[in-house]
Amino acid sequence: MASYDVIVIGSGPGGYVSAIRCAQLGFKTACVEGQNALGGTCLNVGCIPSKALLHASHQLHEAQHNFAKMGLIADNPVVDWTKMQGYKSEVIEGNTQGIEFLFKKNKIDWLKGWATIPSVGKVLIGDETHTAKHIIIASGSEPSTLPGIEIDEKIVVTSTGALALDKIPKKMIVIGAGVIGLELGSVYARLGAEVEIIEFLDEITPGMDVEIQKNFQRILKKQGLKFTMGAAVQSVSVNDKIAKVNYLKRKKDTEHEVEADVVLVATGRKPFTDGLGLEALGIAITAGGQIETDNHYSTNISGIYAIGDAITGPMLAHKAEDEGMAVAEVLAGQAGHVNYGVIPGVIYTHPEVASVGLTEEQLKETNHNYKVGKFSFMGNGRAKANFASEGFVKIIADVTTDRILGAHIIGPMAGDLIHEICVAMEFGAASEDLARTCHAHPTYSEAVREAALACGNGAIHS
């Protein structure tokens, strides 16, 4: 038995960041992790490996479509799937080892095993009980599925299985047109698979700014992804290594069946709190399975806190990280604030899609008086030189105050470009502030400035 000031349950982005901040603030800290490596879903079977495969597959696309235009002759590039998987594994290992180093540097104990909270101030791992003044639940989430679908992670897979297939499938069906489905669908489409995405709703990426949404789907179609929209999947069966997906077209009420080598079930994620003993403790849980917390991440049981995917809000690694730092600061008597109005969302396809703040649709619902500035990457010299001119930057500002209310980008490096707008919004900046800020030439970021100029007297290069 060991005694700590803080025990963090889970070593994903929320958990390990929280543990580090707790240690930095002077708390004797431990972090519980049952997997063989630190980093949680994000580093091991989520954000990091998927970005590795997205990067590798994009390089293949560039070799096939753009190298020759630049005088780089690489005839018929070949995919070595085993080597690509090895590259992905090296990326994962480098990141997880980095967290181990940070734990040692900050004198954080890694308690290996699965945690149960038998009572307030106690954490049971195997046969050992450890005590802590504060317990932070950062247990993350797991893939959710649909009734009648049995996951085997070989033919019918979640994102975890899709990242480690034995071979590149000839045909892949993706159930769900959200972030995970579109990213992994893009990977396998670039690698040569026929990819069909089946979505229950009539549009992809629900909640996204509609103008971006429509352009995004159009671009993905040009890249070869097939979309079947308004379709309710009824069942998935496997026979002789072939998967059959049965779905109902909702408007026509007609039944259909399609076959594939692999079916990726990408229908979202749900909090992973199994085995923690929350019900016995009396911790309040929402109807969606999230742990209820107050504004300081405290549950209804004193001394027990929760952050990240285990609580309400977007299931994003960076949201969990911010909450991890905030709860540590709360425990140290500081403010520990997170601005939920300025949390960016990014889809790492090519082109990337990024957004922050409000959409036009949300502003219309509240009759907010707003203006829009847009600029196409077709007018950006760097984008044209790099064969990356599809897409645009869209900035939404208040008509009266010119304060930036939201921004939506589809185009090259959108996930990086969005952050100067995040910083501007954090400081309550006007679009004119962005427009009057000198941006280096030639850079993609000039498109952000041009969109800001378009909120005023007009963009220069359009």
N, C-alpha and C positions, 0 to 999 in steps of 0.2 A: 504493500500500500504506500502511495505517495500523496502528499498534500500540495495543492496548488492554489494560486489566486484565481486563475482562469483555466478551464479546460474547454477547448474548442472541439466540437464533434464534426469531423469532415475536413479534408485538406484540399478541397477545390479552391477556385479563385477567391470566394468569399471567406472560406475557413483559413487558408494559409495566410492570406493578407491580414485577416483579423488577428491571428496568432502573432504575426510579426509586429503589428502595431501595438498589441497588448504588451509584448516583451519590451518594445521600445519605450513604452510609457511606465516601465518599472514593475510590471506584474510577472510573477513566476508563472510560466505558461506551459501548457502541454496541448498537443493536438492529436486527436484520435483518427486513425485511418485503417480500414480493414483491407484495402487493396494492397498489392505488393509494391506500389509506387505512389508517391505523393502527387497531388495535382488534380485529383478528381476526374470527372467526366471530361471537362474542358481540355486538359492537357493530354489525357490518355486515349480517350475515344470520342473526342468532340472537336472543339475549336481548332486545336493545333494540328492534329493529323488531317483533318478535312482541308485546312489551308495548305498543307504540304501537297496534297493531291491536286487541289485546285491550281496551285502554282505549277506543278509538273505538267499537268494536262494543258495548261495555257501555253507553256513553252512548246509543247508538241503542236498546238494550233498555230503558233507563230511560225514554227519551222515549215509547216505544211502550206501556209497561206501567205506569209509576208517576207520570209527570209530571201526568196529569190528576187523580190522587188528591190531589196537593198543590196543585191549583189552577193548574197551569201548562198552558196549552192550546197544544199544538203538534201540530195535526192532520196526520196522514200525513207524518211525516218522511221525507225522500228521501235515499238514499245517492249521493253523488258519488264514485265509486270513484277517479277520477283525482285529485281533491283529497285524498282519504284517503291515497293513495299518496304524494302530495306532502308531506303532514303527516309521514308515516313517514320520508321522506327527510330532511326538516328535522331531525327528532329524531336521526337517525343522524349527519348532518353536524355538528350541535352537539357531539355526544359525541366524534367523531373529531378535530375541531379542538381540543377540550379536551386530548386526549392530545398533539397536536402542541405545544400551548402548554407542557404539563408537560415535554416533552422539551427544549424550548428553555430553559425555566427551570432545569432540572437539568443542562444542557450534555451531553445525550445525543445522539449522532449516529444519525440514521436512515440505515442502509445499505439502499438500495432495490434489491431483487432477490431471487432465490431462492438459498438457501445450500446449499453442500456442505462437508463437513468432510473434506478430503483427508488430513489427518494431525493428530496431537495438536498443539493450539495454533494451528491454521490454519483459516480459514474462507474459502472461495472463493465469490465472488459475481460471476457473469459471467466476465470476464477478470482480475478483481482479487482478489488474495489479501491478507487481513488477518490479523494475528496477535493472539493473546490468551492471557493466563495461564490464564484460566478461560473455558469455553464452556458456556452454559446452553441446553439444548434445551427450548423451550416452543412446539413446533410445532402443538399442539392436535390436533383430530380432524376427521373428515369423516363425512357420512352413510354408513351401511352399507345394503346392499340385500339382496335375496334372489335366488337363482339363477333364471334365466329371466325376469328383469324388466329391461327396458332403460329407463333414465332419459333423458327428453328435456327435462326442466324446462319443458315447455309443457303436456302432457296427463298424462304420468306424471312426477311431481315429487318431489323431496325437500323438506325444509323451506325450502331456498333458493328454489326455484321457487314454492312455495306462498305465500311472502311477496310475490311480485311477479307474480301472475297478471294477464293482460290484462283479465279481467272476472270478476265473481263467478259461479261455476258454478251451474247449476241443481241438479246432484247431484255430491257429492264422496264418494269412497270413501277411507277412511283405513285403511291396513294397519298395525296396531300400536296398542294401547291404553295406551301409555306417556305420559310427560309431553308430548312434542312433539305427538303425535297428538291428544291431548285438548285441548291449548291451541289449536292451529290448527283443529281440528274445531269447537271452540266459537266461534271467530271467524266462520267461514263459516256456521255454523248461525244465529248472531245476524243475519248479513247476508242471510239468506233462503235459503241453500242447504239442500237435503236432504242430511244427512250420515249415512253408515253407517260404523261402525267394525268392522273385521274383525280379530279377535285370536286368535292360536294357543292361548293359555292359556284357562282357564275363569274368570279374574278379570282385572280391569284393574289397572294400576299394580302389577306384581309387587314384593313386598317390603314393601308398605305395611301398616300395622296393619289387620287384616281388618275390624274394626268401622267404621273410617273408609272403607275400600275399598268396602264394601257400601252405605253411605250416599251416598258420592260417586257411584257408578254410578246409584243410584236418582234422585238429583237431576239428573244429566245426562240421564237418560231423560225426566224431566219437562220438561226444556228442549228436547226434540225430537231428541236424538241417538239413533240406532238402533245396537244392538250385536249383532253376530254373533260368539259366543264359541266357543272350541274348534274353530277353523277354520284349516286349513293352506292357505295360498295356493299354488297350483300354477303359475300363470302370469298374466301381464297382456299383453294384445294391444291394438293400436290400429288401428282401421279407420274411415276417413272421419270422423276427429276424435272418435270415440267409443271409450272404453276398455272392454274386457271383462276382468273379473277372474274367474278360475276358482279355486275353492277346494274343499277336501275337509273335510266335517264329520267330525272324528276319531272320535267315539264311534259314529256310525251308519255311517261309511265310505261316505257318499253324496257325490256330486259336484254342485256348484252353479255357476251363472254369473250375475253381475250386471254391469250397465252403468253408466257414469258419464261426466260431462264431464271430470272430473279425478280422478286417483288419486294420493293422497299416500302415499308409502312412508316410514313413520315407524317403522322397525324397529331403531332405535338408531344408535350412532355407533362409529367405530373410530379408533385413533390414526393421525394423518397424519404419516408420516415418510419419504414417498417422496423420493428424490433427495438425502437427507442423506449417503448413503454409509456407513450404520451397519454394514452387513454387511462391507464391506471393512475397516472399522476394527476389527471383532471385538467390537462392543458387544453384550452379551447381551440377547436379546429373549425375552419370554414366549411361550407358545403362543397367547395372545390378541393378540399383536402389540405389546404394551406394552414400553417400555424398562425393563429391570431396574435398580433402584437400591437403595442401602442406606438406612439411617435418616437419612442426611445428604444424600440426593438425588444421591449420586455413582454414576455407572455403574461398570462394571468396568474402564473405561479412565481412568486418572488425569487429572484436569483437565477432564473432561467430565461435566456434570450434566444432569439432566432433571427436569421438573416438569409438573403439570397433566394434561391428557387424554392426554399421551404416555406416562404411567406408570399404574400400577394405582390403583384407587380410584374413587370416584364422579366422573363427568364433569360437574363443576359449576364455574362461573366463580369462585365464592368460595373453593372448595377450591384452585384453581389460584393465586389471589391469595395465600392464606396460605402456600402452598408457595413462591411467588415471593419473598415477604419472608423466609421462613425460610432459603432457600438463600443469599440475599444475606448474611444474618446469619452463617451458617455460614462463608462465605468471609472474613468479617471477624473470625472467631475467637469468635463468640458462640454461644449455644445453638441458636437457630433451630428452635424446637419447634412442632409443629402437633398439636392435640388432635383426633384423628380421631373420637373418641366424641361430640364436640359440634359436628358440622357439620350445619346445618339443611338440609332439602330443602323446596322450595316448588313448588307447581303454581299458575299464575296464571290459573286459570279464575275463574268467579264462581259460587258462593263459592270463595275460595282454599282450598288445602289445604297444611298445613305440618307438618313433623315433625322431631323431634330425638331422638337416643338410641335406646333399645330399644323394640321392640313387645311386646305381650302374648304373641304367638306365640313370639318369641325367648326370653322369660323362662320360658314353659311348657316349652320344649325343655330348659332347664337346671335345671328344678324350683326356680326362684328363688321365694322367698316374697315376694310383692308385693301391693300394694293399689292400687286405682284410684279416682280422684276425677274426676267428670264434671259438666259444667254446660252446659245448652243455651242457645243464644243467644235462645231464646224468652223467657227470663227476664231478658234484658238490655234495659234501657230504650232505650239508644241504637240498638241493632240493630232493635228494633221500630219506632222512629220513622223509620228509614232503609230500611224494607222489606228488611231483610237478616238476618232472624231464623232462617234455616235453618242447621243445623249445631250443633256443640258443641265444647267444650274437654275434652280427656282428659289427665290427668296420672297417671303411674305412679310409685309410690314404694316403697322397700324397707319391709317391714313392721316390721322391728326398728329400723333407724336413721332411717327417714322420709326418707332421702336420695332426691332425684329421680333416677329412672333413665331416664325418657323422657317425651315429651309429643307429642300429636297433636291438631291443630286443623283442623276444617273449618268455615269461616265467614268473615265479613267481615274483611278485613285480616289474615288468618291469617299471611301472610308477614312481617308486622311484629310481630304479637303474640308469635310464637314466640321472639323474641330476648330478652325478659326471662327466659324459661325457660332459654335458652342461657347467659346470664350467671349465672343461679342455679346451673346445673349446673357451670359452669366453676369456681365457688367451692365446689362440693360442698354446696350448700344443701339443706335439708330442705323438704318441702312446707309445713311450718309457717312457715318463714321467708317464703315467698311469701304465705301466708295472713295473716300479721301485718303485711305491708307495705301501707300506706295507698295506695289507688288512687283517682284522681280520678273524680268522678261528674258527668255520665254519660259513660262511655267504654266502648269495646269491651273494653278491658283488664280491666274488672271481672269479665268472664267467666273470665279466667285466675285471678284471686284466688278466685272462687267455686269453681272446680275444685280449687284447692289446699285450700280450706276443706272440700270434700267428701272429701278424703283424711283429714280428722280427724273433728271432731264433726258435720260436715254443712254444706252450703251454706246461705246465708240465703234466697236468692230462688228456691228450688225445693222 
